[in-house]
């Protein structure tokens, strides 16, 4: 029986023990088995229980995605693995810091577009801005694309954090 | 922490923890970082330490011990090179799901990361080749970590676990904590019991099959001897044919008429064709390895597949199955038998009879046939004679890797589990001899034979010194064809007979070599004298190296060339011109 070969992107949340080497385990699993990582975000989320939450965006055929989840779940310090993409509606957010250098019309236009995208100015000099923009990856990408023509000099992105809609917790 | 008097050093605490985990034997090699542990071992007599001659051999010995007893094998090595030498053994144990605890020394915590003498990033290096690993940073965590490690190593799909022990942790003092039973790990909880609904669905499918086949693997061995009994019982209840993987040999009695032999690349014609033509496949504890499936797109295209595995990541990894069941093979078989008895499915006996008739037709091809002459010993003949002389004795077989391993799998018959130790997943040359030492330690009175090739045996030959020291009467049965036989066979089949670097130049005189280590050496090249040599080997109550000079050009058949489908088997030397290997297949190993 052959499985469908179409590749799709999945957002996976993983709850893990916050212990040394856990990130290496997860990343090593992906590199060792040849899976993609499109985005990876990790930070402690429960200091009392010593838990961290890892959000991974990965792409693969349905069979590969199933493998990735099973392989993650098999790691001893992993508590939970959830595929947000298939388990009902969810929301994703990313944050970017965007440094734009320039004067005159370009500077004014950058500020105007930042307003449209509800990006905040978090640093300003007479010839530069640093914007903070939050939203879906698509929104962040679009904003960054616009800034490219207006003096973009530096970019930092957090990668995606995501969560299911509604009252249920991971 | 309580007052000094009641507290023990980390090393003493470790030994205590091992004893509480019912460890009897540790295979190891000392060094600077583990001196405190060796000092603790010196001061007690509950734990026996077996001094190997290379750390790789320590892990293989522990594997042999574990696979032949069902217990956890324990290894103790020093930091740096001690740990890196153990890596091959750990990877081997991971691939074949063998429960191992490997204790590695480490430089003191304040030196970690400083490129100290004999420092290696052991947890970093062993992360991908262990089921789990730990670096113990405080003596207070030591006992708990050891108990947790044993739980992880032996439960679920078993595997190797490394505990890295900095020297200061071994010397600091702390109170001991005994293991808590039953263990409740905060995140690791393998699913042992299957969903009953799935078992019921499986029975329905199995009961309605017209051309069924059981395909059972190493998972049955790991589920304990009871699982093999249940498997045998269930297969007998159904009357269906069964084939075993290399790792599963012995889980169903080889002499039973329902047994089709091993399947896969060098499996029997009947087993592979049954897999190809079946309509219901019942995989219990096997993982659709590429040596089994051959060309994936043509793997058993007409069958509904049931897959029982304790590891969810084995399911739908290589082959998409119709009915996955996660659980321990023993539990699943128990449930299957119960449901089968309760439901009494109406088996289509007419269809089953026709299926067996077809299988018997394939069997009559006699795919393992070979021609023995008066001049040179055929390796297959040597193994047939070996089996003849050992079959009524309490025996255990280990192998190295290559042609001899496949012939051993084909020609030695296994009637019960835990009797066959071989490196299946990783294919580690040098596995068999140290593994046999571990088996012999666990079963001092049994006949333990390492079926070897002359190339593989050289990879851990230093262990002759270990068997001499502990008077282990291990037998090394070398099928000596003066080539890395499997490499030579592939070069003949795939690379125009250009035998690049596969000839074993300058081999030692194995008889003299054995004698140099205080073992007995025997040699045989005459088919007429083979029986006497084997009898002699069995009768000598010392380690024996038998150098059997066999046909140099013999190839291992049947063979499914890599990238080919099950029906594309080469049955013998005359078969191969008709079926050239595709370029696609040549890329595969």
Boltz contact constraints between the chains, C-beta under 6 A:
constraints:
  - contact:
      token1: [A, 1]
      token2: [B, 320]
      max_distance: 6.0
  - contact:
      token1: [A, 3]
      token2: [B, 320]
      max_distance: 6.0
  - contact:
      token1: [A, 28]
      token2: [B, 127]
      max_distance: 6.0
  - contact:
      token1: [A, 28]
      token2: [B, 128]
      max_distance: 6.0
  - contact:
      token1: [A, 32]
      token2: [B, 128]
      max_distance: 6.0
  - contact:
      token1: [A, 63]
      token2: [B, 316]
      max_distance: 6.0
  - contact:
      token1: [A, 66]
      token2: [B, 316]
      max_distance: 6.0
  - contact:
      token1: [A, 67]
      token2: [B, 317]
      max_distance: 6.0
  - contact:
      token1: [A, 70]
      token2: [B, 312]
      max_distance: 6.0
  - contact:
      token1: [A, 70]
      token2: [B, 313]
      max_distance: 6.0
  - contact:
      token1: [A, 71]
      token2: [B, 313]
      max_distance: 6.0
  - contact:
      token1: [A, 74]
      token2: [B, 313]
      max_distance: 6.0
  - contact:
      token1: [A, 76]
      token2: [B, 132]
      max_distance: 6.0
  - contact:
      token1: [A, 76]
      token2: [B, 152]
      max_distance: 6.0
  - contact:
      token1: [A, 76]
      token2: [B, 188]
      max_distance: 6.0
  - contact:
      token1: [A, 77]
      token2: [B, 187]
      max_distance: 6.0
  - contact:
      token1: [A, 79]
      token2: [B, 187]
      max_distance: 6.0
